[in-house]
Amino acid sequence: MEKQNFTAARVEGFVCESAKQQSIYWDAKTPGFGLRVTAAGSRAYIFESRLFGKTIRLTIGDARAWELGKARTEASRLKTLIDDGKDPRELRVEEQIAHAARRADARRQDATFSDAWDEYVESRKSFWSARHYRDHLQHSVAGGKPKKRGEGTTQAGPLAALRQNKLIELTSERIAEWLVSQTAERPTMAALSFRLLRGFIRWTSETPTYRGLVPADAYRARSVKDAVPRVRAKEGDSLQREQLSSWFGGVRDIGNPVISAYLQGLLLTGARREELAALRWKDVDFQWRSLVLDDKVEGSGGRSIPLTPYLSSLLLDLKRINETPPNPRQAARLAAQRKTWAPSQWVFASCTASDGKIAEPRIAHVKALKAAGLPHVTLHGLRRSFGTLSEWCEVPVGVVAQIQGHKPSAIAEKHYRRRPLDLLRMWHDKIEVWLLAQAGIPFDAAQFRRERQLPETP
């Protein structure tokens, strides 16, 4: 087809030739510049040339959107690129890739602490103990929901204040400011939240999606270190030797045998409150006298401790209660609720708790302390009491630490001490015998084993 000098009127008059799907008209003024008209009526400016012996045809754009002068200019630009040995198609792909990268980086820059934190918690969940996972949820929860017990709404965790911040905003100044605001009301939780945040920041530095967004010195700056609260053990939050008789008397008088056994178990094992509350019957071995606790440090099934004789007697009573079928009245109530009875999997079971295990023994403990005329001792204070009172029995410090699930602190303990369960049992039995003697509780361990037909020394 003969080339013509394109004008706006001439371009408007070009039509597709009959019996053809499309017709192409070429401009005599600009090399390679043309107009493609289809039988359906679409009209588009095009450019055609040769690169390395091959024909290249590109669409510039719709003739209704492009002015003729601008389309000519674009065709000249494409011609210049091809004369330089560059393929416009490859350049366009590179521009698209660069554009996508810029958009991805913009999204990275907009990433919030909330989004990254939730991803971090879920990706690391399988590597943590149940307690450590709950700590991350508790310290970052938004709060504001109705309380399950009592009136009012739940309180937000310390880390919730950072949820709306972008990662690039987590500077040392912002973290120091956050620490100061949280420490004023709850220094202990703020200190733990900072340790959780520190682990999160390290994770972002190793994760390609978030690498480089949080400043490297965000948690190492002097201003942050100065703002971290110094948490000390509570003064007096521990039972004294002369208080054991009153404490055991008050706790054993609690009407609920599950709570009574649970509180005594905290003192007799030195376990963390969540570890003992999560104890299942499958983790209790009465014959070989052992308990398996979900360790905070080691994770699920991470720590086996001895089952001492007196505590064993308490658990056997709970087992008998747990396996006793409901009476006719209770069975009728279950049937009305369309429920079936089955023994609980939890050692310290609760019919009212949503997950079936003991949830809030603190209230009963406070009442028992008040009835016994004793000063306030927290549930964690019972764990502290076990470690403190064990010194009266001259038990090696490493034995107590291993029973309680503390990480070894000395080189020898870390690399050269792995005490078997029977050695721990020997010392643990001595601790229990001493505690019961101070409390004035008559208990014959040998007679108990004979009555239960248990081995003397497994």
Stockholm file with secondary structure:
# STOCKHOLM 1.0

chainA/1-458         MEKQNFTAARVEGFVCESAKQQSIYWDAKTPGFGLRVTAAGSRAYIFESRLFGKTIRLTIGDARAWELGKARTEASRLKTLIDDGKDPRELRVEEQIAHAARRADARRQDATFSDAWDEYVESRKSFWSARHYRDHLQHSVAGGKPKKRGEGTTQAGPLAALRQNKLIELTSERIAEWLVSQTAERPTMAALSFRLLRGFIRWTSETPTYRGLVPADAYRARSVKDAVPRVRAKEGDSLQREQLSSWFGGVRDIGNPVISAYLQGLLLTGARREELAALRWKDVDFQWRSLVLDDKVEGSGGRSIPLTPYLSSLLLDLKRINETPPNPRQAARLAAQRKTWAPSQWVFASCTASDGKIAEPRIAHVKALKAAGLPHVTLHGLRRSFGTLSEWCEVPVGVVAQIQGHKPSAIAEKHYRRRPLDLLRMWHDKIEVWLLAQAGIPFDAAQFRRERQLPETP
#=GR chainA/1-458 SS CCCBCCCHHHHHHCCCCTTCSEEEEEBSSSTTEEEEEETTSCEEEEEEEEETTEEEEEEEEETTTSCHHHHHHHHHHHHHHHHTTCCHHHHHHHHHHHHHHHHHHHHHHTCBHHHHHHHHHHHHGGGSCHHHHHHHHHHHCCCCSBCSSSSSBCCCCGGGGGTTSBGGGCCHHHHHHHHHHHHTTCHHHHHHHHHHHHHHHHHHHHSTTTTTTSCTTTTTSHHHHHHSCCCCCCTTCSCCGGGHHHHHHHHHTCSCHHHHHHHHHHHHHCCCHHHHHTCBGGGEETTTTEEEEEETTTEEEEEEEECCHHHHHHHHHHHHHHTSCCCHHHHHHHHHTTCCCCCCSBSSBCSSSTTSBCCCCHHHHHHHHHHHTCCCCCHHHHHHHHHHHGGGGTCCHHHHHHHHTCCCCSHHHHHHCCCCHHHHHHHHHHHHHHHHHHHTCCCCHHHHHHHHTCCSCC
#=GC SS_cons         CCCBCCCHHHHHHCCCCTTCSEEEEEBSSSTTEEEEEETTSCEEEEEEEEETTEEEEEEEEETTTSCHHHHHHHHHHHHHHHHTTCCHHHHHHHHHHHHHHHHHHHHHHTCBHHHHHHHHHHHHGGGSCHHHHHHHHHHHCCCCSBCSSSSSBCCCCGGGGGTTSBGGGCCHHHHHHHHHHHHTTCHHHHHHHHHHHHHHHHHHHHSTTTTTTSCTTTTTSHHHHHHSCCCCCCTTCSCCGGGHHHHHHHHHTCSCHHHHHHHHHHHHHCCCHHHHHTCBGGGEETTTTEEEEEETTTEEEEEEEECCHHHHHHHHHHHHHHTSCCCHHHHHHHHHTTCCCCCCSBSSBCSSSTTSBCCCCHHHHHHHHHHHTCCCCCHHHHHHHHHHHGGGGTCCHHHHHHHHTCCCCSHHHHHHCCCCHHHHHHHHHHHHHHHHHHHTCCCCHHHHHHHHTCCSCC
//
